[in-house]
Amino acid sequence: MQPTSLSRRNFLAGLGASALALPALTDVFGNPIQSDSPNQGRKLGIALVGLGYYSKNLLAPALQQTQNCRLAGIVTGTPSKVEEWKQKYNIPQANVYDYKTFDRIADNKDIDVVYVVLPNSMHEEFVVRAAQAGKHVICEKPMAITPKACQNMIDACKKANKQLAIGYRLHYEPFTKEVMRLGQEKVFGPVKFVESSDGFRSGDPNQWRLKKSMAGGGPLMDVGIYAIQGARYVTGEEPISVTAQFAPKTDPQKFKDVEEAMFWQFQFPSGAMSNSTTSYAAGVERLYASCEKGWFELAPAFGYGPLKGRTSKGPIEQPVVNHQAAHMDGVCKDLLDGKNLPDHITGEEGLRDVKLLEAIYQAAETGRKIQLKS
């Protein structure tokens, strides 16, 4: 899995600028460009699909701070939300869709990118439909609930010659990029052990996240993916084996359909080990790495910020940014510049994580160590 590690190092060195230029020297509007030409102040129009908490409270406000993109349209299954969004963000009726009329977005030149912010089980359908409508796509994580669905999404975007990004906002966040650098460049020597955990107390017992048919699982399919990512991007390696355990359910009725909490352990090719926890019953948010000559950590490590970090030599000092704005700006800058998205943000990266999610469940269900394929 060395190419993945190398792509992450290239990302750290060039902050995303190392992506390859597309063969066709045109931007997303079809205008001739040079690979190093500025985007001349253009902003890509983004349509949000799904107007739940994340869209309402984080993505839409962030799109008021972005330099390379803007909120251009909405797609919702709840008609009562439409007027509020139209008035607040000056969205014309022509850029409002529901799930049945969504495919008409193909004829809308105001919208260049579709951001899918729906329950996990719906990601595949709307990513495929967005690609078929001729739009670039950003999809929230986890990418889907099965590897097959992920591959279908990748294939649909490639067939349509459109790019697919996954919502890995932390890859554009300064504290996270710094711990990537510390680990992968072995600033404190080789990484020996990683603790990477994320969990919180879930609220509404009727929420879709507690329904396996919609979420694919419990906290592992939600915030657990941050812990998986943390272990991978600190070491710069792909795990070669995993063991895992389900925690006892303290509220069997609430968690009748999904796990309440889980633990898992990765082994990496270098000999490094990681231990992780995810939970819907208790809060935890930490990324810690013990190295040959020191240590570093983020705590909080995965939330919406501000993140905080320190090392065995002192505090980590980095600028505080809006995570969602940095993520969308980074993706859209590459699109505007006519570049391929860097590997660390693509559907292939999302597929890697979903395969690991599947392996963790398998390890917990069987009680066996699962050997992971490269």
TACOR-V266552 format. One record per residue. N is the residue number from 1. SS is DSSP state (~ for helix, > for strand, _ for the rest). Layout:
n: (N;N)
ss: (SS;SS)
//
This chain:
n: (1;2;3;4;5;6;7;8;9;10;11;12;13;14;15;16;17;18;19;20;21;22;23;24;25;26;27;28;29;30;31;32;33;34;35;36;37;38;39;40;41;42;43;44;45;46;47;48;49;50;51;52;53;54;55;56;57;58;59;60;61;62;63;64;65;66;67;68;69;70;71;72;73;74;75;76;77;78;79;80;81;82;83;84;85;86;87;88;89;90;91;92;93;94;95;96;97;98;99;100;101;102;103;104;105;106;107;108;109;110;111;112;113;114;115;116;117;118;119;120;121;122;123;124;125;126;127;128;129;130;131;132;133;134;135;136;137;138;139;140;141;142;143;144;145;146;147;148;149;150;151;152;153;154;155;156;157;158;159;160;161;162;163;164;165;166;167;168;169;170;171;172;173;174;175;176;177;178;179;180;181;182;183;184;185;186;187;188;189;190;191;192;193;194;195;196;197;198;199;200;201;202;203;204;205;206;207;208;209;210;211;212;213;214;215;216;217;218;219;220;221;222;223;224;225;226;227;228;229;230;231;232;233;234;235;236;237;238;239;240;241;242;243;244;245;246;247;248;249;250;251;252;253;254;255;256;257;258;259;260;261;262;263;264;265;266;267;268;269;270;271;272;273;274;275;276;277;278;279;280;281;282;283;284;285;286;287;288;289;290;291;292;293;294;295;296;297;298;299;300;301;302;303;304;305;306;307;308;309;310;311;312;313;314;315;316;317;318;319;320;321;322;323;324;325;326;327;328;329;330;331;332;333;334;335;336;337;338;339;340;341;342;343;344;345;346;347;348;349;350;351;352;353;354;355;356;357;358;359;360;361;362;363;364;365;366;367;368;369;370;371;372;373;374)
ss: (_;~;~;~;~;~;~;~;~;~;~;~;~;~;_;_;_;_;_;_;>;_;_;_;_;>;_;_;_;_;_;>;_;_;_;_;_;_;_;_;_;_;_;>;>;>;>;>;>;_;_;_;~;~;~;~;~;~;~;~;~;~;_;_;_;_;_;_;>;>;>;>;>;>;>;_;_;_;~;~;~;~;~;~;~;~;~;~;~;_;_;_;~;~;~;>;>;_;_;_;_;~;~;~;~;~;~;_;_;_;_;_;>;>;>;>;_;_;_;~;~;~;~;~;~;~;~;~;~;~;~;~;_;_;_;>;>;>;>;_;_;_;_;_;_;_;~;~;~;~;~;~;~;~;~;~;~;~;~;_;_;_;_;>;>;>;_;_;~;~;~;~;_;~;~;~;~;~;~;~;~;~;~;~;_;_;_;_;_;_;>;>;>;>;>;>;>;>;>;_;_;_;_;_;_;_;_;~;~;~;_;~;~;~;~;_;_;_;~;~;~;_;_;~;~;~;~;~;~;~;~;~;~;~;~;_;_;_;>;>;>;>;>;>;>;>;_;_;_;_;_;_;_;_;_;_;_;_;_;_;>;>;>;>;>;>;>;>;_;_;_;_;>;>;>;>;>;>;>;_;_;_;_;>;>;>;>;>;>;>;>;_;_;>;>;>;>;>;_;_;_;_;_;_;_;_;_;_;>;>;>;_;_;>;>;>;_;_;_;_;_;_;~;~;~;~;~;~;~;~;~;~;~;~;~;~;_;_;>;_;_;_;~;~;~;>;~;~;~;~;~;~;~;~;~;~;~;~;~;~;~;~;~;~;~;~;_;_;_;>;>;_;_;_)
//
